[in-house]
Amino acid sequence: MYKRLSMFSSCTTMSQLLSVMLYNRRFFPYYTYNIIAGLDEEGKGCIYSFDPVGSYERETYRAGGSAAAMLQPLLDNQVPNICSHLPLLSECQKNDFYYVLIFTY
């Protein structure tokens, strides 16, 4: 659906689409906790986490799955120190990121 509108959909658009899909199944939900990660319009990384009913929030970092109980404390401790030194992506780096993303999946 979004492939016909533009070559790349924003991470925000895809998170809203997934939220609507999950919310439509709220009475018989998919029991999954989804995470969408990508770049926003400004070139900054964005991560959206979802519950089974479609509620979502944007976060700086997130762990999910069976190892989340062990990984989340590590991320809470290490990621704020690492992310404070990273520069924003240039336009060339964004194109490389999208190229790798498309041909990976």
C-alpha positions in Angstrom: 0.0 0.0 0.0 2.7 2.5 1.0 5.0 1.3 -1.7 2.8 2.8 -4.3 2.7 6.2 -2.7 6.4 6.7 -2.3 9.6 4.7 -2.4 10.2 5.1 1.3 7.7 5.4 4.1 8.6 7.2 7.2 9.0 5.3 10.4 6.2 7.4 12.0 3.8 6.5 9.2 4.6 2.8 9.5 4.2 2.9 13.3 0.7 4.5 12.8 -0.2 1.8 10.3 0.9 -1.0 12.6 -1.0 0.6 15.5 -4.2 0.7 13.5 -3.7 -2.9 12.4 -3.2 -4.1 16.0 -6.1 -2.0 17.3 -8.5 -3.5 14.8 -7.7 -6.9 16.3 -8.1 -5.7 19.9 -10.8 -8.3 20.7 -8.7 -11.2 19.3 -5.3 -9.7 19.5 -2.0 -10.9 18.1 0.0 -11.6 21.2 3.2 -10.0 20.0 5.1 -7.0 21.3 6.4 -5.3 18.1 9.3 -2.9 17.7 9.8 -0.6 14.6 13.2 1.0 14.2 14.4 3.4 11.5 15.2 7.0 10.7 12.8 9.9 11.1 12.6 12.9 8.7 15.5 14.7 10.4 17.9 11.8 10.1 17.7 10.8 13.7 17.1 7.3 14.9 13.7 6.4 16.1 12.2 3.4 17.8 8.5 2.7 18.4 7.4 -0.1 20.7 3.9 -1.5 20.7 1.7 -3.5 23.0 -0.7 -6.2 21.6 -3.6 -3.8 21.5 -1.8 -1.2 19.4 -0.8 1.4 21.9 2.7 2.7 21.0 5.3 5.2 22.1 8.6 6.5 20.7 11.6 5.6 22.7 15.4 6.2 22.5 16.2 2.5 22.9 14.2 -0.6 23.6 14.7 -4.3 24.2 12.1 -6.9 23.5 11.7 -10.7 23.5 12.8 -13.3 25.9 16.1 -11.5 26.7 14.5 -8.1 27.4 14.7 -8.6 31.2 18.5 -8.9 30.9 19.1 -6.4 28.1 17.0 -3.4 29.2 19.0 -2.7 32.4 22.2 -2.8 30.3 20.7 -0.4 27.7 19.6 1.9 30.5 23.1 2.0 31.8 25.1 2.2 28.6 23.1 3.8 25.8 22.8 7.4 27.1 26.6 7.7 27.3 27.1 6.3 23.8 24.3 8.3 22.0 25.5 11.7 23.3 28.6 11.5 21.0 27.0 10.4 17.8 26.5 12.9 14.9 23.4 13.1 12.7 23.5 11.2 9.4 24.2 13.1 6.2 22.1 12.6 3.1 24.6 10.2 1.6 24.5 8.1 4.7 20.7 8.0 4.7 20.7 6.7 1.1 23.2 4.0 2.1 21.0 3.1 5.1 17.9 2.8 2.9 19.7 0.7 0.3 20.9 -1.8 3.0 17.4 -1.8 4.6 15.6 -2.6 1.3 17.9 -5.4 0.2 18.1 -7.0 3.6 14.4 -7.5 3.9 
